[in-house]
Structures are given as C-alpha cells and as structure tokens.
Amino acid sequence: MALFDQAISAKFAAAERRRRREPAERGISGEDRRALLDDPLAIVTDPAVAVTRYTAS
C-alpha cells in the first residue's frame, strides 16, 4: 500500500509542477505570437510604404 501512495503522491507532485509552469510557458508563447503580429502591423500602418492594389488576373 505504501508503494501505491508514493506513486499517487509523485503523480500529484508532477501535476502541481506542470500547473505552475504552464502559465509561464503560455505567456512566453503569447509574447512570441504578438511579436509575429507586430512586424506586419508596423508595415501596414507605415505611411512611407506605398499602397499597391493587387488584383487576380
């Protein structure tokens, strides 16, 4: 029975570590996603970039 309790305790400890780590990892991935969106946004809103109309041929 003690071995079973140790296994369950280890699973709960691992889950607790994941629970603490995941929000930080999501924050980092969110920052990366935002950085990817910031570059095109800067280009689109830059008045120095010429406006070109693209049409399908």
N, C-alpha and C positions, 0 to 999 in steps of 0.2 A: 504494500500500500504506500509506503514512503517513496518508492521509486515513481509511482504514478503521480503523487503530489509534487515531486520535483519536476516531472515533465510538464505538468499543468502550470506550475509556477514559472518555469522557463518560457513557456508559450505566452503567458500573460506579460512577462517582463519584455519579451521581444515585441509584442504588440504595443506596449507602452512606449518603447523606444521609437518604433515606427510612427506612432501617433504624434510624438514630439517633433520628429524630424520632417515629416511630410509637409506641414505648413511652410516651413522654411524653404523646402525644395520647390513648392508651388510658387512661392514669392519670387524665387530666382528665375523660374521659367516664365513667370509673368513679366518680369523685367526684360528678359530676352525677347519676348513677343512684342513688348512695347517698343523696344529698340528697333526691331524689324519694321514696325509700322511708322516710326518717326522719320526714317530716311525718305520714303516715298512721299510722306506728307510734306516734308520740307521742300521737296522738288515741286509738288503740285501747287503749293502756296507761294512759291518764289516768283515774284513778278518779272524777274530777269530771264526766266525760262520762256522761250517762245511758245505760243499756243499753236498747235498744229491739229488740223482736223483729219482724222483717219476715217476712211470710208471703205466699205467692202467693194471689191471690183467684181 
